[in-house]
Amino acid sequence: MPSEKGRVCVIDDDDALRESLSFLLRTAQIDVVSYASAKTFLDALPDAHASCVITDVRMPEMSGIDLLRRLKELKIDVPVIVITGHGDVPLAVEAMKVGASDFLEKPFDDEVLLASVRSALKRQDGEKRRNSGRTEIENKLATLSNRERDVLNGLVAGRANKQIAYDLGISPRTVEIYRANLMNKMQAGSLSDLVRMALLAGIAGSE
């Protein structure tokens, strides 16, 4: 009997990845149901009883981002973890802006995925902490230098280090240093953490 509260719905057109994720979650005593497409999942609503959704960002017919938009239209408030391929950071950031709770780049560590799922399941019960969390984030943002803030804006806009370097007229290596500094100041464990905090504070990223 699954010990974790809630059900995770895995949506991916890749049969092998879908089965692998389902097996991992079941092994961790998490209730899971899988779907081969976003449309199949939507057709199953509301009987899917999803407490968390894991979806690939790139899928035929309806992408992960399209799914996020559809869930928003339907006013279905469920944490969505988006899986992206290497180099899909702009898509991942777009997904976060549309409402994704997290994104993971393939290949990802099993424990990282499980931690993200557990965090998403807990977040369903933790919305009351959002306001206090925002104040804490704004206090951290106030410690950033102007240049660190410029790099943060570039990251939230989905730009790669090289593009940020070009835009700011500095070297990619210097961008890496600023990025490491702001990750440390913001106490962000990953790029998705950083993007989530920035979005919560109302930073949309420079266009």
C-alpha positions in Angstrom: 0.0 0.0 0.0 1.6 3.4 -1.0 2.6 5.4 2.0 2.9 8.8 0.3 -0.2 10.9 0.2 -1.5 11.8 -3.2 -1.2 10.3 -6.7 1.4 11.2 -9.3 0.4 11.1 -12.9 3.2 10.5 -15.4 2.7 11.8 -18.9 5.2 10.9 -21.6 5.0 9.5 -25.1 8.3 7.6 -24.6 7.1 4.2 -23.3 10.4 3.2 -21.8 10.8 6.5 -19.8 7.2 6.4 -18.7 7.6 2.8 -17.4 10.9 3.7 -15.8 9.5 6.7 -13.9 6.4 4.7 -12.8 8.6 1.9 -11.5 10.8 4.4 -9.6 7.8 6.0 -8.0 6.2 2.7 -7.0 9.4 1.5 -5.5 9.4 4.7 -3.4 5.8 3.8 -2.2 4.2 6.6 -4.2 0.9 6.0 -6.0 1.3 6.5 -9.7 -0.7 6.3 -12.9 0.8 6.8 -16.4 -0.5 8.2 -19.6 1.0 8.1 -23.1 -0.2 11.6 -24.0 -1.5 14.8 -22.5 -4.8 14.3 -24.3 -5.3 10.9 -22.7 -4.6 12.4 -19.3 -7.1 15.3 -19.9 -9.7 12.9 -21.1 -9.3 11.0 -17.7 -10.0 14.1 -15.7 -11.4 14.5 -13.0 -11.1 10.8 -12.4 -7.3 10.9 -12.6 -7.2 12.3 -9.1 -3.8 13.9 -9.7 -1.9 15.4 -6.8 1.2 15.9 -8.9 1.9 15.6 -12.6 5.2 14.8 -14.3 5.3 15.5 -18.0 7.8 15.8 -20.8 8.0 19.3 -22.3 8.2 17.9 -25.9 5.4 15.6 -26.9 3.4 15.2 -30.2 -0.1 16.7 -30.4 0.0 18.5 -27.1 3.3 19.6 -25.5 3.9 19.9 -21.8 3.6 23.7 -22.0 0.2 23.3 -23.8 -0.9 21.0 -21.1 0.1 23.6 -18.4 -2.0 26.2 -20.2 -4.9 23.9 -20.5 -4.8 23.0 -16.8 -4.8 26.7 -16.0 -7.8 27.2 -18.3 -9.6 24.4 -16.5 -8.6 26.0 -13.2 -7.0 22.7 -12.1 -4.4 23.7 -9.5 -1.9 20.7 -9.4 1.9 20.9 -9.2 3.5 20.0 -12.6 7.1 18.9 -12.9 8.4 19.3 -16.4 11.1 17.1 -17.9 13.3 18.7 -20.5 16.1 17.5 -22.8 19.6 19.0 -22.7 19.5 22.6 -24.1 15.8 23.1 -23.4 16.3 25.6 -20.6 14.3 28.4 -22.5 11.4 26.0 -22.8 11.8 25.0 -19.1 11.7 28.6 -18.0 8.7 29.2 -20.2 7.0 26.2 -18.5 7.8 27.8 -15.1 6.3 31.0 -16.1 3.1 29.2 -17.3 2.9 27.5 -13.9 5.2 24.5 -13.6 6.4 23.8 -10.1 9.8 22.5 -11.2 11.8 21.3 -14.2 14.4 18.5 -14.5 16.9 18.2 -17.3 17.6 14.7 -18.6 19.4 12.7 -17.6 18.4 13.3 -14.0 19.2 11.5 -10.7 16.5 9.3 -9.3 16.7 10.9 -5.9 16.4 14.4 -7.4 13.2 13.4 -9.1 11.8 11.8 -5.9 12.7 14.9 -3.9 11.0 17.1 -6.4 7.8 14.9 -6.3 7.7 14.9 -2.5 8.2 18.6 -2.5 5.3 19.1 -5.0 3.0 16.8 -2.9 3.9 18.8 0.2 3.4 22.1 -1.6 -0.3 21.2 -2.1 -0.7 21.7 1.7 1.8 24.6 2.0 0.3 27.5 0.0 -0.1 29.5 3.2 3.6 29.9 3.4 3.8 31.7 0.1 3.5 35.2 1.5 6.2 34.8 4.1 8.3 33.0 1.5 8.0 36.0 -0.8 9.3 38.4 1.9 12.3 36.2 2.5 13.1 36.0 -1.2 12.8 39.8 -1.6 15.3 40.2 1.3 17.7 37.9 -0.5 17.2 39.8 -3.8 18.2 43.0 -2.0 21.6 41.6 -1.4 22.4 41.1 -5.1 24.7 43.6 -6.9 23.4 45.3 -10.0 25.4 43.0 -12.2 24.1 39.9 -10.4 20.6 41.2 -10.9 21.3 41.6 -14.6 22.5 38.0 -14.8 19.4 36.8 -12.9 17.1 38.7 -15.4 18.9 36.9 -18.2 18.5 33.5 -16.6 14.8 34.0 -15.9 14.4 35.1 -19.5 15.7 31.6 -20.5 19.0 32.8 -21.9 22.2 30.7 -21.9 25.4 32.0 -20.2 26.9 32.9 -23.6 23.9 35.0 -24.6 23.9 36.7 -21.3 27.6 37.4 -21.6 27.1 38.9 -25.1 24.1 41.0 -23.9 26.1 42.4 -21.0 29.4 42.8 -22.8 31.3 40.5 -20.4 32.9 37.1 -20.8 31.0 33.8 -20.3 33.4 32.9 -17.5 32.4 36.2 -15.7 28.8 35.3 -16.1 29.5 31.9 -14.5 31.0 33.7 -11.5 28.1 36.1 -11.1 25.7 33.1 -11.5 27.5 31.1 -8.8 27.4 34.2 -6.5 23.7 34.9 -6.9 22.8 31.2 -6.5 24.7 31.3 -3.2 23.1 34.6 -2.1 19.6 33.3 -3.0 20.4 29.9 -1.4 19.1 28.2 -4.6 19.9 24.6 -5.0 19.2 24.5 -8.7 18.3 26.7 -11.6 14.7 25.8 -11.2 14.8 26.9 -7.6 16.3 30.2 -8.7 13.6 30.7 -11.4 10.8 29.8 -9.0 12.0 32.3 -6.5 12.4 35.1 -9.1 8.9 34.4 -10.5 7.4 34.4 -7.0 9.0 37.8 -6.4 7.5 39.1 -9.6 10.7 39.1 -11.8 9.7 38.0 -15.3 13.1 38.3 -16.9 14.4 40.9 -19.4 13.0 40.6 -22.9 
